[in-house]
Every structure is written in structure tokens, then in C-alpha cells.
Amino acid sequence: MKTATSILFDGEEELSFVARERWALWHITRACNIECKYCYGSFSGASYKQLGFHPMELNTAQCVDLAAKLNDHFDGVHINGGEPLLRKDLPFILENWVAIGVRPRVWLLTNGTIRGKSLDRVVESGALDLVAVSIDSFDAQVGNSMRERSQDALRTLKRLIDKRISGSMSAHVGVYTVAHDRNVHGLRELAENLVQLGVDYVNLQPAFSPGSEGPSGSVLNSSAWEVFQDFFSILRSGSVRVSSQGARDTAKWLLSRTGKSTAANCFADQHLYTYISPNGVVFNCPVKAHVSVGQRWESADFSVKDERRHECGHLSVDCLGMYEMASGPMRAR
């Protein structure tokens, strides 16, 4: 039986989702080579570029073993960082995963600044269902005001689409966009360009929610929601798969309500969403230490599903990735 999660506002249940899939978010490295205005590392007081590699990051052999363990328990694995391609062993890890048989759909998110043989080996490994590039604007000035080397990301995106068209890689091509006060008015133009390029999937998330700690730039207001709707509409008319309806509805409610919001029976509590940190510690949620107790990946029982009913007052756009994955279906096409 599928497990439902309820979203409550001021104590009244107003929105609910049914979990269809079980996803792991594998934060494979903390290191990054660029600065982004919306970097999640800022929750720790510094960007991932400033923090660098975690001193206890998993080595190659441990990553290979972890991939094999994830094989048996998840519908999907989302690999991100930091910048995953800074790990020189990533092609080897994925190629070994293919050798034993990749069961989950594996998605990789990159900032698009690292190209060459490493990128080629990763996307041509056969392990990935989707490779996504972080793109916030096609306008160089706007893009560079949000993150470094935005034009490099656009070049990588075009290169990946060429590879997919030529048949040298089987993975779908996606884009992850952060809606920030610097780019929100250009989102319609961005959607039109992504349709023209032939992108398969686009994920849009607002930068930060009201009351969250981290860099400013939140665009959570009613006028932004209208832009979001247009953004999704343009993409759908161009046959581009977009963020799940559940995630969009959650964003809408967050935009329209100022009252206290909570998540009851959260997917993370049920182990339908699992976060794996760079040092191999496993959490049900990356931002709520009181919800989940970290375990080393070697001893973590990924088969466990917790049926407790728990209410959390941290519901925010940070949770959208979780709902995106669990309420799916997450298909690039």
C-alpha cells in the first residue's frame, strides 16, 4: 500500500501526496569549483567552494560498495555535490556500477563547468538515466550574477544534447534552475530557449523560503508564482518533462500562505527519501537533525520503512526535492 504524506497549514490538512517511488540523494562530494549565490553550503556558514572536500569523504572502494548496496533498495539515486565531476574516480565508480547491473534510475547534477574526457566517460558509462546541468539564465550578465562561469554551463548543455542526438550517450538531458530575484523575470525566455534546444527535463525551485537561513534572494511571492506557471506551461507545450505536480502544488501553497506549515508523516520519516552525506553518514533528511539519527552507510538498513506519524515545522522549499522524488513519477520522458 502506498503511504500518504499530508501538508498542513495552521493545523488543517490541505494538501496530500502519495509516495510512488523511493529515492536516495547521494551527496558524493562537498567540493565545488564555483561560487553560487544560493549555495546550500551557506547554511554551514560558507559556500562549498570555500569548504572544499570533506576530510572524511568516501574513497573509491567505499563508493563502489555503497552503489552496490543502493541497488537493492531504491527506485532512483540522485548524485550531486558540490560538483560530482571533481571526483576523478567518478567514471570508475559508475563503470563498476554498470558492470554489476544498475537497477535504480541514476541521475547526476553538474554545474557544467568540467568537460573533457572525464565528462565523456561519465555520460557514456551507461549508468545514467539523466544528466542535468545547473542553468539559471541564457543571459550571461544575469547568469554570472548568480553563479560563476554560467556560459560554460550553457556550452556543456549543448554538448550533451549533441551527444544524445548522435547516440553516443543514452542518458536524457535535464536542467535544474533556481528561481532567484536576479533571474525570475527572465524565466519565460529561459523556458523558450530550453524548448528550442530540446532538453528532456527541467526542475525549478525557488532559492529560499521565508525564515530560512542562508543567502538572500527569495522570490516567494504571488507574482513569482505567475511566472512559474508560465515557465512550466511553455516547457510542457514543448514536450519537456517538468517538476512533478506535487512539487509545484507545494510551492504554490508555500507562496500563498503565511501561516505556520508542517509536514505530517513526512516521506523522510518513512525512509522513502534518504540523504547520504559525503562522509558516508546516512540521514532521512539533510536539514532536520532532530528527525533523523545519522548512521554510517555500512551499518544503515536501507530496507527499513518507518510508519510513525511525525509532524515537522520545517516545511520549506528545501523539502521540494524530497516531494519531487517521492511523489513522482520521476521520468525524464
C-alpha positions as CSV (number, residue, x, y, z in Angstrom):
1,M,0.0,0.0,0.0
2,K,1.3,3.5,-0.9
3,T,2.0,5.8,2.0
4,A,0.4,9.2,2.1
5,T,2.1,12.4,3.4
6,S,0.0,15.3,4.4
7,I,0.9,19.0,4.2
8,L,-0.8,21.0,6.9
9,F,-1.3,24.8,7.2
10,D,-2.2,26.2,10.6
11,G,-3.1,22.7,11.7
12,E,-5.6,22.0,8.9
13,E,-4.8,19.4,6.3
14,E,-5.0,21.0,2.9
15,L,-2.6,19.0,0.6
16,S,-1.5,15.4,0.5
17,F,0.7,13.3,-1.7
18,V,1.1,9.5,-2.2
19,A,4.6,8.2,-2.4
20,R,5.2,6.2,-5.5
21,E,9.0,5.9,-5.5
22,R,11.9,5.6,-3.2
23,W,14.9,7.9,-3.8
24,A,18.4,8.3,-2.4
25,L,20.2,11.7,-2.6
26,W,23.9,10.8,-2.7
27,H,25.9,13.9,-1.9
28,I,29.1,12.3,-3.3
29,T,31.4,15.3,-2.6
30,R,31.3,18.6,-0.8
31,A,34.0,20.2,-3.1
32,C,33.0,22.7,-5.7
33,N,34.9,24.8,-8.2
34,I,32.5,27.8,-8.5
35,E,30.6,30.2,-6.2
36,C,26.8,30.4,-6.4
37,K,24.7,33.0,-4.6
38,Y,22.3,30.3,-3.5
39,C,24.8,27.7,-2.4
40,Y,23.4,25.3,0.2
41,G,26.8,25.3,1.8
42,S,26.0,28.7,3.1
43,F,23.8,27.0,5.7
44,S,27.1,25.9,7.2
45,G,28.5,29.4,7.0
46,A,30.5,29.1,3.8
47,S,30.0,28.0,0.2
48,Y,31.0,24.6,-0.9
49,K,33.9,26.2,-2.9
50,Q,35.2,27.7,0.4
51,L,34.6,24.5,2.3
52,G,36.3,22.1,-0.2
53,F,36.5,18.4,0.1
54,H,35.2,16.8,3.3
55,P,38.1,15.4,5.3
56,M,36.3,12.1,5.6
57,E,34.8,11.7,2.1
58,L,34.3,8.1,1.0
59,N,37.1,6.6,-1.0
60,T,36.7,4.9,-4.4
61,A,36.3,1.4,-3.0
62,Q,33.7,2.6,-0.5
63,C,31.7,4.4,-3.2
64,V,31.7,1.2,-5.3
65,D,30.4,-0.8,-2.4
66,L,27.8,1.8,-1.5
67,A,26.5,1.9,-5.1
68,A,26.0,-1.9,-4.9
69,K,24.1,-1.5,-1.6
70,L,21.8,1.1,-3.0
71,N,21.0,-1.2,-5.9
72,D,18.6,-3.3,-3.9
73,H,16.6,-0.7,-2.1
74,F,15.9,2.3,-4.2
75,D,13.9,3.2,-7.4
76,G,16.3,6.1,-8.0
77,V,19.6,7.6,-6.9
78,H,20.3,11.3,-7.4
79,I,24.1,12.1,-7.4
80,N,25.1,15.7,-6.6
81,G,27.6,17.7,-4.7
82,G,29.4,20.1,-4.6
83,E,30.5,19.3,-8.1
84,P,30.5,15.5,-8.6
85,L,32.9,15.6,-11.6
86,L,35.6,17.0,-9.3
87,R,35.9,13.4,-8.1
88,K,38.4,11.9,-10.6
89,D,37.2,8.4,-9.7
90,L,33.5,9.1,-10.7
91,P,33.8,7.5,-14.1
92,F,35.3,4.4,-12.5
93,I,32.6,4.3,-9.9
94,L,29.8,4.4,-12.5
95,E,31.5,1.9,-14.8
96,N,31.8,-0.6,-12.0
97,W,28.1,0.0,-11.2
98,V,27.2,-0.8,-14.8
99,A,29.4,-4.0,-14.5
100,I,27.3,-5.4,-11.7
101,G,24.0,-4.1,-13.2
102,V,22.4,-0.7,-12.3
103,R,18.9,-1.3,-11.0
104,P,17.8,2.3,-9.9
105,R,17.5,5.2,-12.3
106,V,20.6,7.2,-11.6
107,W,20.5,11.0,-12.1
108,L,23.6,13.2,-12.0
109,L,23.5,17.0,-11.4
110,T,26.6,19.0,-12.5
111,N,27.4,22.7,-12.6
112,G,28.5,22.2,-16.2
113,T,32.0,23.7,-15.9
114,I,34.0,20.5,-16.2
115,R,34.2,19.0,-19.7
116,G,36.7,16.8,-21.5
117,K,37.4,13.0,-21.1
118,S,36.0,12.8,-17.5
119,L,32.6,14.2,-18.5
120,D,32.6,11.9,-21.6
121,R,33.3,8.8,-19.6
122,V,30.6,9.7,-17.1
123,V,27.8,10.4,-19.5
124,E,28.8,7.5,-21.8
125,S,29.2,5.0,-19.0
126,G,25.6,3.7,-19.5
127,A,24.9,4.2,-15.8
128,L,22.8,7.4,-16.0
129,D,19.2,7.8,-16.8
130,L,19.6,11.6,-16.8
131,V,22.4,14.1,-16.6
132,A,21.3,17.6,-15.6
133,V,23.1,20.9,-15.8
134,S,22.6,23.8,-13.5
135,I,21.3,26.7,-15.7
136,D,19.8,29.8,-14.3
137,S,19.7,32.1,-17.4
138,F,20.7,32.3,-21.0
139,D,21.8,35.9,-20.4
140,A,25.5,36.0,-19.5
141,Q,25.2,39.0,-17.2
142,V,22.3,37.6,-15.3
143,G,23.7,34.1,-15.1
144,N,27.1,35.3,-13.9
145,S,25.4,37.5,-11.2
146,M,24.1,34.3,-9.7
147,R,27.0,31.9,-10.2
148,E,30.4,31.8,-11.8
149,R,31.0,30.5,-15.4
150,S,27.4,30.4,-16.5
151,Q,28.4,30.4,-20.2
152,D,30.5,27.3,-19.6
153,A,27.4,25.6,-18.3
154,L,25.5,26.5,-21.5
155,R,28.2,25.1,-23.7
156,T,28.1,21.8,-21.7
157,L,24.4,21.6,-22.0
158,K,24.6,22.0,-25.8
159,R,27.3,19.4,-26.0
160,L,25.3,16.9,-24.0
161,I,22.3,17.4,-26.3
162,D,24.5,16.8,-29.3
163,K,25.8,13.6,-27.7
164,R,22.2,12.4,-27.1
165,I,21.2,13.2,-30.6
166,S,24.3,11.4,-32.1
167,G,23.6,8.4,-30.0
168,S,27.0,8.5,-28.1
169,M,25.1,8.6,-24.8
170,S,21.7,7.1,-23.9
171,A,21.0,9.4,-20.9
172,H,18.3,12.1,-21.0
173,V,19.4,15.7,-20.7
174,G,18.0,17.9,-18.0
175,V,18.3,21.4,-16.5
176,Y,18.0,22.4,-12.8
177,T,17.1,26.1,-12.4
178,V,17.0,28.1,-9.2
179,A,14.5,30.9,-9.2
180,H,16.2,33.9,-7.6
181,D,15.3,37.6,-7.5
182,R,18.0,38.1,-10.1
183,N,16.6,35.8,-12.8
184,V,12.9,35.5,-12.1
185,H,11.8,38.0,-14.8
186,G,13.8,36.1,-17.4
187,L,12.4,32.6,-16.7
188,R,9.9,32.7,-19.6
189,E,12.7,33.4,-22.0
190,L,14.8,30.6,-20.4
191,A,12.0,28.2,-20.9
192,E,11.6,29.1,-24.6
193,N,15.4,28.5,-25.1
194,L,15.3,25.2,-23.4
195,V,12.4,24.0,-25.6
196,Q,14.3,25.1,-28.7
197,L,17.4,23.2,-27.6
198,G,15.5,20.0,-27.0
199,V,16.0,19.5,-23.3
200,D,14.2,16.5,-21.9
201,Y,13.5,17.5,-18.3
202,V,13.5,20.7,-16.2
203,N,13.4,21.2,-12.4
204,L,12.6,24.6,-11.0
205,Q,12.9,25.5,-7.3
206,P,12.8,28.9,-5.6
207,A,16.0,30.0,-3.9
208,F,15.0,30.1,-0.3
209,S,11.9,30.1,1.8
210,P,10.9,32.8,4.3
211,G,12.7,32.3,7.6
212,S,15.3,30.1,6.2
213,E,19.0,30.8,7.0
214,G,21.3,31.4,4.1
215,P,21.8,34.0,1.3
216,S,19.0,36.3,0.4
217,G,17.3,36.1,-3.0
218,S,14.0,34.5,-2.1
219,V,11.3,35.1,-4.7
220,L,8.4,33.6,-2.8
221,N,5.5,35.9,-3.7
222,S,2.3,35.7,-5.7
223,S,3.7,37.5,-8.8
224,A,6.6,35.0,-8.9
225,W,4.1,32.2,-8.9
226,E,2.5,33.5,-12.1
227,V,6.0,33.5,-13.7
228,F,6.5,29.9,-12.5
229,Q,3.2,28.9,-14.1
230,D,4.2,30.4,-17.4
231,F,7.6,28.8,-17.2
232,F,6.0,25.3,-16.7
233,S,3.4,26.0,-19.4
234,I,6.0,26.9,-22.0
235,L,8.0,23.8,-21.2
236,R,5.0,21.5,-21.3
237,S,3.9,22.9,-24.6
238,G,7.3,22.0,-26.0
239,S,7.0,18.4,-24.7
240,V,9.6,19.0,-21.9
241,R,9.0,17.0,-18.7
242,V,8.8,19.3,-15.7
243,S,8.9,19.1,-12.0
244,S,6.1,16.9,-10.6
245,Q,2.7,18.3,-9.9
246,G,3.2,17.5,-6.2
247,A,6.2,19.7,-6.0
248,R,4.5,22.5,-7.9
249,D,1.5,22.4,-5.7
250,T,3.7,22.5,-2.6
251,A,5.5,25.6,-4.0
252,K,2.1,27.2,-4.7
253,W,0.9,26.7,-1.1
254,L,4.2,27.9,0.3
255,L,3.9,31.1,-1.8
256,S,0.3,31.8,-0.9
257,R,0.3,31.0,2.8
258,T,1.9,32.9,5.7
259,G,0.7,30.7,8.5
260,K,2.7,28.0,10.1
261,S,3.1,25.0,7.9
262,T,4.0,21.5,8.9
263,A,4.6,18.1,7.2
264,A,2.8,15.2,8.8
265,N,4.1,11.7,8.2
266,C,6.9,13.1,6.1
267,F,8.4,10.9,3.4
268,A,11.8,11.3,5.1
269,D,10.4,9.8,8.3
270,Q,9.2,6.8,6.3
271,H,12.7,6.2,4.7
272,L,11.2,6.9,1.3
273,Y,13.8,9.6,0.9
274,T,17.4,9.0,2.1
275,Y,20.3,11.5,2.2
276,I,23.8,10.2,2.1
277,S,26.5,12.8,3.1
278,P,30.0,13.0,1.6
279,N,31.5,11.2,4.6
280,G,29.0,8.3,4.3
281,V,26.7,9.2,7.1
282,V,23.1,8.4,6.2
283,F,20.1,10.6,7.2
284,N,16.4,10.6,6.5
285,C,16.6,14.3,5.9
286,P,19.6,16.6,5.2
287,V,18.3,19.6,7.2
288,K,16.4,18.2,10.2
289,A,18.8,16.6,12.6
290,H,16.0,16.1,15.1
291,V,14.1,13.9,12.7
292,S,16.9,11.5,11.7
293,V,19.8,10.0,13.5
294,G,22.9,9.6,11.3
295,Q,24.3,6.1,10.7
296,R,27.3,5.0,8.8
297,W,26.4,3.7,5.4
298,E,28.0,0.3,6.2
299,S,25.5,-0.3,9.0
300,A,22.5,1.5,7.7
301,D,19.5,-0.7,7.0
302,F,18.1,0.8,3.8
303,S,15.2,-1.7,3.7
304,V,13.6,-0.2,6.8
305,K,10.5,1.9,6.4
306,D,9.3,3.8,9.4
307,E,5.5,4.1,9.7
308,R,5.5,6.6,12.5
309,R,3.3,9.7,12.2
310,H,5.5,12.7,12.8
311,E,4.9,16.4,12.4
312,C,7.7,18.7,11.5
313,G,7.6,22.5,11.5
314,H,10.4,22.9,8.9
315,L,8.4,22.5,5.8
316,S,10.0,24.8,3.2
317,V,11.3,24.7,-0.4
318,D,14.2,22.7,0.9
319,C,11.7,19.8,1.0
320,L,10.6,20.1,-2.6
321,G,13.3,17.8,-3.8
322,M,12.1,15.2,-1.5
323,Y,8.5,15.5,-2.6
324,E,9.7,15.7,-6.2
325,M,11.3,12.4,-5.9
326,A,8.8,10.5,-3.8
327,S,5.6,11.7,-5.4
328,G,6.9,11.5,-9.0
329,P,6.7,9.7,-11.2
330,M,10.2,10.9,-11.9
331,R,10.7,10.2,-15.6
332,A,12.7,12.4,-18.0
333,R,10.4,11.3,-20.8
